[in-house]
Amino acid sequence: MLVSYDVFTAAFLSKITEYSFVHLSDENRQQLTDGYLKLACSAFSDVCLWDLNGDDDERVFNFTKDDVDITPNELDEIVDIISEGMVYQWFKQYMYAAENLKNMLNTNDFSAYSPAELLYRMTNAYTTCERNFTNRVRAYSYRHGDLTNLHL
């Protein structure tokens, strides 16, 4: 079963509100989201039972193994996990922005409206986003993993 990158991109875009994507050309938006997709796939590929090395020219994944297609439920699960990983990758750009790091280092007061408070809140959101992605990957590995490879 061939699954388009656009399935993952649509799931990712449904999870975020990013107005700057509206102003991008289709090609630039596609390059940006495909980059997030590749990073999310690389973080999930060791656990996933399916090959996450897609065809970048055709922009599809081939989810067929031994002449068996992926089930719709498992595809939905993989799309959800990878799109959550894409959100995590997208959020990194905000965490590591030079302006935010400068605010953290230069703010003397820590009021409710200070840049340091904003960075603190962003850090909490980023940590939550990372934890969500990691937990989904773990849950997938527990449900679908092979314990015979463990040395117990």
Sequence and secondary structure as in RCSB ss.txt:
>XXXX:A:sequence
MLVSYDVFTAAFLSKITEYSFVHLSDENRQQLTDGYLKLACSAFSDVCLWDLNGDDDERVFNFTKDDVDITPNEL
DEIVDIISEGMVYQWFKQYMYAAENLKNMLNTNDFSAYSPAELLYRMTNAYTTCERNFTNRVRAYSYRHGDLTNL
HL
>XXXX:A:secstr
 EEEHHHHHHHHHHH   GGGTTS HHHHHHHHHHHHHHHHHHHTTT SS    BTTTTEEE EETTEE  HHHH
HHHHHHHHHHHHHHHHHHHHT HHHHHHHHH     TTSHHHHHHHHHHHHHHHHHHHHHHHHHHHHHH  GGGS
  
